[in-house]
Amino acid sequence: MASIEAPARPRSSSAVKRAFERYPFLPALIILVVLIALNGWFQPRSLSLVGVTGLVKTYLALMLLAVAQTYVIYAGDIDLSAGAIVSLVNVVIVGVMAQWGGDGVTIVAALAIGLATGLACGIVNGIVVAALRLQAIVATFATSIFFTGLALYIQPVAGTPAPTAFWRTYGGRILEIPFVFHVVVLFAVLLAILVRTRLSLRLLAVGDGQQESYQSGLPVTAIRMGGYALCGVFAALAAFCITGDTASGDPLVGGKMTLFSIAAVVLGGSALSGGYGTVVGSVIGALIIGFINSLVFFVGTPSEWQNLVQGVAILLALMAGVLVGRRARA
């Protein structure tokens, strides 16, 4: 009896499948290209150097916070206090600059204090979640209230101005290149280094299987605490950017950014269950949110409808990314 052989799959199909498995951010990248084209169609000036610079200045803080969230999600955790850390670091550095003066030495000292503040917040989250083994979603919600309370205690009302030298540097140029692009290059170098560190790989391993990681001898508690510490540091860097963009202190400035950062991570192809994803995808996800917000404005959406349209557009982008990824891997 003749045997019936299944038809061989084309090699190109296997190559596409491997590409989407290796680079989970590819669906998000496709969506980003479409959004860039649409923005250019409705507002050609948005793709000029001035337009791109403005977009990067506005959404660089969200990109950094999305990366911060990614390192926590790698291990299967979540941080609902990330936006509150941004608010706290924002008022801390503005308060230090206001008290000590606005010269270069003071600004550097204030930024160092801000980094230490973000790191301390991350360590607190790591202790309550990893060491004390509280539920991450509840524990970090509680610490977000605590950090917000500290920010309001330090600066009860928004509006304290940042030193002119600080925000002019952030919005200025170095060697005729916008300062924010220098920041982006440093940011990319830092991420390239972190991707190759043992901590990043261990966070992914813990997210892929916490029990298996314990059994293989990995220090799971220390690894998860390291993820939260990294999250705190990147949240502090996000606070530096948002302070340079707004030129003032606001104890509630990071409130809405937490959920946007989580949405950016998911849009970028990372799994909330942990063990799968890339920081590149999270950055692309943050850019998708930025271009969606710009597009909603460019098409002339009435102000009372903008939040609704933005939410629907983000949901559609997420659905499209999931469908494209599934079809490519099928």
C-alpha positions as CSV (number, residue, x, y, z in Angstrom):
1,M,0.0,0.0,0.0
2,A,1.5,3.3,-1.0
3,S,2.3,5.7,1.8
4,I,0.9,9.2,1.8
5,E,3.5,11.8,2.7
6,A,2.5,15.1,4.0
7,P,3.6,18.0,1.8
8,A,6.7,19.7,3.0
9,R,6.3,23.2,4.3
10,P,8.1,25.9,2.4
11,R,11.4,26.9,3.9
12,S,10.4,30.6,3.6
13,S,7.4,29.9,6.0
14,S,9.8,28.3,8.5
15,A,12.1,31.3,8.2
16,V,9.3,33.7,8.9
17,K,8.2,31.7,11.9
18,R,11.7,31.6,13.4
19,A,12.0,35.3,12.8
20,F,8.8,36.1,14.7
21,E,9.8,33.7,17.5
22,R,13.3,35.3,17.8
23,Y,12.1,38.8,17.5
24,P,8.7,39.1,19.2
25,F,8.6,42.8,18.5
26,L,8.2,42.4,14.7
27,P,4.4,42.8,14.7
28,A,4.8,46.0,16.8
29,L,7.4,47.2,14.3
30,I,5.0,46.7,11.4
31,I,2.3,48.7,13.3
32,L,4.8,51.4,14.1
33,V,5.7,51.8,10.4
34,V,2.0,52.1,9.5
35,L,1.5,54.7,12.2
36,I,4.5,56.7,11.0
37,A,3.1,56.7,7.4
38,L,-0.3,57.8,8.6
39,N,1.2,60.6,10.7
40,G,3.2,61.7,7.7
41,W,0.1,61.6,5.5
42,F,-2.1,63.8,7.9
43,Q,0.8,66.1,9.0
44,P,3.9,66.0,6.8
45,R,5.7,68.3,9.2
46,S,5.5,65.6,11.9
47,L,8.3,63.7,10.1
48,S,10.6,66.7,9.9
49,L,13.6,67.0,12.3
50,V,11.7,69.4,14.4
51,G,8.6,67.1,14.6
52,V,10.6,64.0,15.4
53,T,12.7,65.9,18.0
54,G,9.5,67.0,19.7
55,L,8.0,63.5,19.7
56,V,11.2,62.0,21.2
57,K,11.3,64.8,23.9
58,T,7.7,64.1,24.8
59,Y,7.8,60.3,24.9
60,L,11.4,59.5,25.9
61,A,10.2,59.3,29.5
62,L,7.6,56.8,28.6
63,M,10.2,54.7,26.6
64,L,12.4,54.6,29.7
65,L,9.5,53.7,32.0
66,A,8.5,50.9,29.6
67,V,12.0,49.5,29.8
68,A,11.8,49.8,33.6
69,Q,8.6,47.8,33.6
70,T,10.1,45.2,31.2
71,Y,12.8,44.1,33.6
72,V,10.1,43.4,36.3
73,I,7.8,41.6,33.8
74,Y,10.7,39.5,32.6
75,A,10.5,37.7,36.0
76,G,6.7,37.4,35.9
77,D,6.2,40.3,38.3
78,I,4.6,43.7,37.8
79,D,5.2,47.2,39.2
80,L,2.2,49.5,39.7
81,S,4.4,52.0,41.5
82,A,6.6,52.9,38.5
83,G,4.7,56.1,37.8
84,A,4.7,57.1,41.4
85,I,8.5,56.7,41.5
86,V,8.7,59.1,38.5
87,S,6.6,61.6,40.5
88,L,8.7,61.2,43.6
89,V,12.0,61.6,41.8
90,N,10.7,64.6,39.9
91,V,9.8,66.6,43.0
92,V,13.0,65.5,44.8
93,I,15.4,66.7,42.1
94,V,13.4,69.9,41.5
95,G,13.3,70.6,45.3
96,V,17.0,70.0,45.6
97,M,17.8,72.3,42.7
98,A,15.5,75.0,44.1
99,Q,17.1,74.8,47.6
100,W,20.7,74.6,46.5
101,G,20.7,76.8,43.4
102,G,20.7,76.0,39.7
103,D,24.4,75.8,38.9
104,G,26.0,72.8,37.1
105,V,27.3,71.2,40.3
106,T,23.9,71.4,42.0
107,I,22.2,69.9,39.0
108,V,24.6,66.9,38.9
109,A,24.2,66.4,42.7
110,A,20.4,66.6,42.3
111,L,20.4,64.0,39.6
112,A,22.6,61.7,41.7
113,I,20.1,62.1,44.6
114,G,17.3,61.3,42.2
115,L,19.0,58.1,41.0
116,A,19.5,57.1,44.6
117,T,15.8,57.8,45.3
118,G,14.7,55.7,42.4
119,L,17.0,52.8,43.4
120,A,15.8,53.0,47.0
121,C,12.2,52.7,45.8
122,G,13.0,49.8,43.6
123,I,14.7,48.0,46.5
124,V,11.7,48.6,48.7
125,N,9.5,47.0,46.1
126,G,11.9,44.1,45.7
127,I,11.9,43.5,49.5
128,V,8.1,43.5,49.8
129,V,7.5,41.4,46.7
130,A,10.5,39.0,46.5
131,A,11.8,38.8,50.0
132,L,8.5,39.0,51.9
133,R,6.7,37.2,49.1
134,L,3.6,39.5,48.9
135,Q,1.5,39.5,45.7
136,A,3.3,41.9,43.3
137,I,0.1,43.6,42.0
138,V,-1.1,44.4,45.5
139,A,2.2,45.2,47.1
140,T,3.3,47.6,44.4
141,F,-0.1,49.2,44.4
142,A,0.4,49.9,48.1
143,T,3.9,51.3,47.6
144,S,2.6,53.5,44.8
145,I,0.3,55.2,47.3
146,F,3.2,55.5,49.8
147,F,5.5,57.0,47.1
148,T,2.8,59.4,45.9
149,G,2.2,60.5,49.5
150,L,5.9,61.2,49.9
151,A,5.9,63.3,46.7
152,L,2.9,65.3,47.9
153,Y,4.6,65.8,51.3
154,I,7.7,67.2,49.6
155,Q,5.8,69.3,47.1
156,P,2.0,69.6,47.8
157,V,1.3,71.7,44.8
158,A,2.6,71.4,41.2
159,G,4.5,74.3,39.6
160,T,7.9,74.6,41.3
161,P,10.1,75.6,38.3
162,A,13.3,73.6,37.4
163,P,16.5,75.7,36.9
164,T,16.7,77.3,33.4
165,A,20.0,75.6,32.7
166,F,18.4,72.2,33.2
167,W,15.5,72.5,30.8
168,R,17.4,74.5,28.3
169,T,20.0,71.8,28.1
170,Y,17.4,69.1,27.7
171,G,15.7,71.1,24.9
172,G,18.9,72.4,23.4
173,R,21.6,71.2,21.1
174,I,25.2,69.8,21.4
175,L,27.3,70.0,18.3
176,E,24.2,71.1,16.3
177,I,22.5,67.8,17.3
178,P,19.4,68.0,19.6
179,F,20.4,66.9,23.1
180,V,17.6,64.3,23.3
181,F,19.3,62.3,20.5
182,H,22.5,62.2,22.5
183,V,20.4,60.8,25.4
184,V,18.9,58.2,23.0
185,V,22.3,57.1,21.9
186,L,23.5,56.7,25.6
187,F,20.2,54.9,26.3
188,A,20.8,52.5,23.4
189,V,24.3,51.8,24.6
190,L,23.2,51.1,28.1
191,L,20.5,48.7,26.9
192,A,22.9,46.9,24.7
193,I,25.1,46.3,27.7
194,L,22.3,45.3,30.0
195,V,20.9,42.8,27.4
196,R,24.2,40.9,27.6
197,T,24.4,40.8,31.4
198,R,23.7,37.8,33.5
199,L,20.9,39.6,35.4
200,S,18.7,40.0,32.2
201,L,19.1,36.3,31.3
202,R,18.3,35.2,34.9
203,L,15.2,37.4,35.0
204,L,14.0,35.7,31.8
205,A,14.8,32.3,33.3
206,V,12.9,33.1,36.5
207,G,9.9,34.3,34.5
208,D,10.0,31.1,32.4
209,G,9.8,28.9,35.4
210,Q,10.3,30.0,39.0
211,Q,10.2,26.6,40.5
212,E,12.7,25.2,38.0
213,S,14.9,28.2,38.7
214,Y,14.9,27.4,42.4
215,Q,15.7,23.8,41.6
216,S,18.6,24.7,39.3
217,G,20.2,26.7,42.1
218,L,19.5,30.3,40.9
219,P,19.1,32.9,43.7
220,V,15.5,33.7,42.7
221,T,14.8,36.2,45.5
222,A,18.0,38.2,44.7
223,I,17.2,38.1,40.9
224,R,13.7,39.4,41.4
225,M,15.0,42.2,43.7
226,G,17.5,43.1,41.0
227,G,14.7,43.5,38.5
228,Y,12.9,45.9,40.8
229,A,16.1,47.8,41.5
230,L,16.6,48.2,37.7
231,C,13.0,49.3,37.4
232,G,13.6,52.0,40.0
233,V,16.7,53.3,38.3
234,F,15.1,53.5,34.9
235,A,12.0,55.2,36.5
236,A,14.4,57.8,37.9
237,L,15.9,58.3,34.4
238,A,12.4,58.8,33.1
239,A,11.8,61.4,35.8
240,F,14.9,63.3,34.6
241,C,13.4,63.4,31.1
242,I,9.9,64.5,32.1
243,T,11.4,67.2,34.3
244,G,13.4,68.5,31.4
245,D,10.3,68.4,29.2
246,T,7.9,70.1,31.6
247,A,10.5,72.3,33.3
248,S,8.8,72.0,36.7
249,G,8.0,69.7,39.6
250,D,4.6,67.9,39.8
251,P,3.8,65.3,42.5
252,L,1.3,63.6,40.3
253,V,3.1,63.8,36.9
254,G,3.8,60.1,36.7
255,G,0.3,58.9,37.7
256,K,-1.0,58.0,34.2
257,M,2.4,56.7,33.0
258,T,2.2,53.4,34.9
259,L,-0.5,51.8,32.8
260,F,0.9,53.3,29.6
261,S,4.2,51.7,30.4
262,I,2.6,48.3,30.9
263,A,0.6,48.7,27.7
264,A,3.9,49.5,25.8
265,V,5.5,46.3,27.1
266,V,2.5,44.2,25.9
267,L,2.4,46.1,22.6
268,G,6.1,45.3,22.2
269,G,5.4,41.5,22.3
270,S,6.4,40.7,25.9
271,A,4.4,38.3,27.9
272,L,2.9,39.5,31.2
273,S,3.4,36.0,32.6
274,G,7.2,36.5,32.2
275,G,10.0,34.7,30.5
276,Y,9.5,36.2,27.0
277,G,10.1,39.6,25.5
278,T,12.6,42.3,24.6
279,V,13.3,45.8,25.8
280,V,13.5,46.8,22.1
281,G,9.8,45.8,21.8
282,S,8.9,47.9,24.8
283,V,10.5,51.0,23.3
284,I,8.6,50.3,20.1
285,G,5.4,49.9,22.1
286,A,6.0,53.3,23.7
287,L,6.6,54.9,20.3
288,I,3.3,53.3,19.1
289,I,1.4,55.0,21.9
290,G,3.2,58.3,21.0
291,F,2.3,58.1,17.4
292,I,-1.3,57.1,18.2
293,N,-1.7,60.1,20.4
294,S,-0.2,62.4,17.7
295,L,-2.4,60.9,15.0
296,V,-5.6,61.4,17.1
297,F,-4.6,65.1,17.4
298,F,-3.7,65.5,13.7
299,V,-7.0,64.1,12.4
300,G,-8.8,66.8,14.4
301,T,-10.5,64.6,17.0
302,P,-12.6,66.7,19.4
303,S,-11.0,67.0,22.8
304,E,-13.9,65.2,24.6
305,W,-13.4,62.2,22.4
306,Q,-9.6,62.0,22.4
307,N,-9.2,59.7,25.4
308,L,-11.8,57.3,24.0
309,V,-10.3,57.2,20.5
310,Q,-6.8,56.7,22.0
311,G,-7.9,53.8,24.1
312,V,-9.7,52.1,21.1
313,A,-6.7,52.7,18.9
314,I,-4.3,51.2,21.4
315,L,-6.6,48.2,21.8
316,L,-6.8,47.7,18.0
317,A,-3.0,48.0,17.8
318,L,-2.6,45.3,20.4
319,M,-5.1,43.0,18.7
320,A,-3.4,43.5,15.3
321,G,0.0,42.7,16.8
322,V,-1.3,39.5,18.4
323,L,-3.1,38.4,15.2
324,V,0.0,39.1,13.0
325,G,2.3,37.3,15.4
326,R,0.0,34.2,15.6
327,R,-0.5,34.0,11.9
328,A,3.3,34.3,11.3
329,R,4.0,31.5,13.8
330,A,1.2,29.2,12.7
